[in-house]
Amino acid sequence: MGNILIDVYDKNNNLIKAGIEEVLYNELLKLNFSFSEIEALKAAAVLKRSALSGYIKNSRYYLKNKEAILIDDLNYEKNNALLKKAIDETAGIIALYKDTPVDFYYTECCGGGTANSEDVLGVKINYLRKILCRFCSEKYSEKIIDIEEIAKKTNKIQSYKGEIGNLIGDVNRDETGRITSVNVLGKILSGEEFAKLFELKSSKAYFLVKSILIKTIGKGTGLGMCLEGAENMAKEGKSFKDIINYYYTGTELSKLNEDEISSSLSGRKIVIDPGHGGEDKGNEINGIFEKDVNLIIAENLKGMLEKIRADIVLTRDCDKEVSLIERVKIINSERPDFYISIHQNSFVMPGVNGVEIYCYLNDGEAYKLGEIICSNIGKDLDTVKRGVRFADFYLLRESKVSGVLIECMYMSGDKDKLKYKDKNYLTIADSIYKSICSFYNVEP
């Protein structure tokens, strides 16, 4: 599974690519679980890998606009033989609930029962259902908390009480407020007996609780896999599959398809939009029309992407005029993963050259792809990288999916205009192709 890559931030906040199994190893190292049983560790590996699968761009599990995780230290050499074995023996296996990867929730010790997600997170997650766990202990801890601390944290004012719950109750007083009789933990005392027993100066007494002893059973939120329970299940001969099925209701296991994810764009749909066409010639230089250049690039790009099994739709495949409204209609009806609109730029000043990318405001996925395309075209054509910009163009605004509008070069540019040749159209197509592969972490 080393070829399945995801984007992560390194300790210097640089976005880098790393193998999902390598990231999994480091993430589990940070959690520092004290498992001695490999089946329990396997269960943790599968569940954590399931959570990480949302970062695999070239899979149906990808969660768009999910911020890359921070890896402080990608150090696979740090040796934990049992953890490496658990990861190797479950390579690529993830847990799904209704074809969606589960997230990894765990609690150190559930104390005999896990929790429903809505009681902890406020939302119902169907695979996080309460179960009565017979595999962990009901070990408890105690903590004395000062009542003044409770009052401060709850913004409540303390006041003296006439009685204190089950400790001191059934308090009877005379008209002056003196205690005539009182129930102390089930024993009835007169006021004088109460004062003498506790060495009070008077039987005219009131009560203020100063501290409380709280007993807690178990440790953690109670959500997901109970670590102690998983360890004990493994000791009884249960497999990692048994452990996951026990704590994660209604889930099933599946395996990531490494070949499909790392070497093809199977399942990805991309709409390629060659700008202009027909009577709308676009920009022109020395008898070369923008509409024709755009179509040549689009057709070459289509062929490249189809070789790695991407589903490609062209908004036009010949020299015909297609309105902006119709282009948007095609994009929205196809619902692609991305659309790529190809154009050539022009400006009154011939000294302006370079590649520019446009995307719609807050389209983070398009912005990331645009940065890669801009870098590759700029490098491969030796032209200026003018960057990625947000724009309110009709196509960008009205299309309901992520997309970029590429101004490949300036037909008016004193340097760019010399590059309008067939070999460079192929170079542009290849640059965009490599960029799409890079975005999806696929080998071009």
Buried (B, 14 or more C-beta within 10 A) or exposed (E): BEBBBBBBBBEEEEEBEBBBBBBBBBBBBEEEBEBEBBBBBBBBBBBBBBBBBBBBBBBEBBEEEEEBBEBEEBEBEEEBEEBBBBBEBBBBBBBBBEEBBBBBBBBBBBBBBBBBBEEBBEEEBEBBBBBEBEBBEEEEEEEEEEBEEBEEEEEEEEEEEEBEEEEBBEBEBEEEEBBEBBBBEEEEBBBEBBBEEEEBEEBBBEEEEEEEEEEEBBBBBBBBBBBBBBBBBBEEEBEBBBBBBBBBBEBBBBEBBBEBBBBBBBBBBBBBBBBBBEEBBBBBBEEBBBBBBBBBBBBBBBEBBEEBEBBBBBBBBEBEEBEEEEBBBBBBEBEBBBBBBBBBBBEEEEEBBBBBBBBBEEBEBBBBBBBBBBBBBBEBBEBBBBBBBBBEBEBBEBBEBBBBBBBBBBBBBEBBBEBBEEEBBBBBBBBBBBBBBBBBBBEE
